Amino acid sequence: MFEHRKDQMEALLKENEEFRRLYNHHQQLEKRVIAAENGTAPIEDLALNKMKREKLKTKDQLARIMDQAQAA
């Protein structure tokens, strides 16, 4: 995630509590989605789709914070 902005992401993880919280939440969702898709954590399709939407929303929030920090 955000491979082309790795330095900025690492700086925000150290400096910005909201960014760190959102990043950790995104990582947890990523693990749960992967487990569900691999079949190691069975989950209904509706719940999986909801989790994927939440993951994308979180990623958008992270990108917004990164854009705002870069503009500042």
C-alpha positions as semicolon CSV with decimal commas, in nm:
position;residue;x (nm);y (nm);z (nm)
1;M;0,000;0,000;0,000
2;F;0,137;0,339;-0,105
3;E;0,466;0,187;-0,218
4;H;0,553;0,500;-0,415
5;R;0,509;0,713;-0,102
6;K;0,681;0,488;0,150
7;D;0,895;0,761;0,313
8;Q;0,595;0,987;0,366
9;M;0,391;0,697;0,502
10;E;0,662;0,604;0,753
11;A;0,690;0,965;0,869
12;L;0,314;0,992;0,917
13;L;0,307;0,665;1,110
14;K;0,552;0,818;1,357
15;E;0,400;1,167;1,372
16;N;0,025;1,135;1,318
17;E;-0,185;0,939;1,566
18;E;-0,497;0,935;1,345
19;F;-0,295;0,809;1,048
20;R;-0,140;0,536;1,264
21;R;-0,483;0,429;1,394
22;L;-0,630;0,415;1,043
23;Y;-0,326;0,230;0,910
24;N;-0,350;-0,035;1,184
25;H;-0,724;-0,072;1,121
26;H;-0,657;-0,116;0,748
27;Q;-0,393;-0,382;0,821
28;Q;-0,635;-0,574;1,045
29;L;-0,904;-0,562;0,777
30;E;-0,653;-0,678;0,516
31;K;-0,564;-0,983;0,726
32;R;-0,930;-1,068;0,781
33;V;-1,015;-1,031;0,411
34;I;-0,723;-1,251;0,307
35;A;-0,818;-1,516;0,564
36;A;-1,178;-1,512;0,441
37;E;-1,074;-1,536;0,077
38;N;-0,836;-1,824;0,154
39;G;-1,108;-2,006;0,344
40;T;-0,919;-2,011;0,674
41;A;-1,179;-1,782;0,833
42;P;-1,520;-1,863;0,686
43;I;-1,742;-1,558;0,646
44;E;-2,060;-1,485;0,455
45;D;-2,029;-1,301;0,124
46;L;-2,225;-1,002;0,250
47;A;-1,996;-0,960;0,551
48;L;-1,687;-1,001;0,333
49;N;-1,809;-0,736;0,091
50;K;-1,881;-0,501;0,379
51;M;-1,530;-0,558;0,513
52;K;-1,380;-0,486;0,171
53;R;-1,576;-0,160;0,142
54;E;-1,460;-0,055;0,489
55;K;-1,100;-0,138;0,392
56;L;-1,128;0,080;0,079
57;K;-1,284;0,364;0,278
58;T;-0,996;0,345;0,526
59;K;-0,741;0,348;0,243
60;D;-0,909;0,658;0,098
61;Q;-0,886;0,829;0,437
62;L;-0,517;0,742;0,457
63;A;-0,458;0,882;0,108
64;R;-0,642;1,202;0,200
65;I;-0,423;1,251;0,508
66;M;-0,112;1,189;0,298
67;D;-0,226;1,440;0,035
68;Q;-0,299;1,704;0,300
69;A;0,039;1,650;0,464
70;Q;0,215;1,679;0,129
71;A;0,032;2,003;0,046
72;A;0,121;2,159;0,381
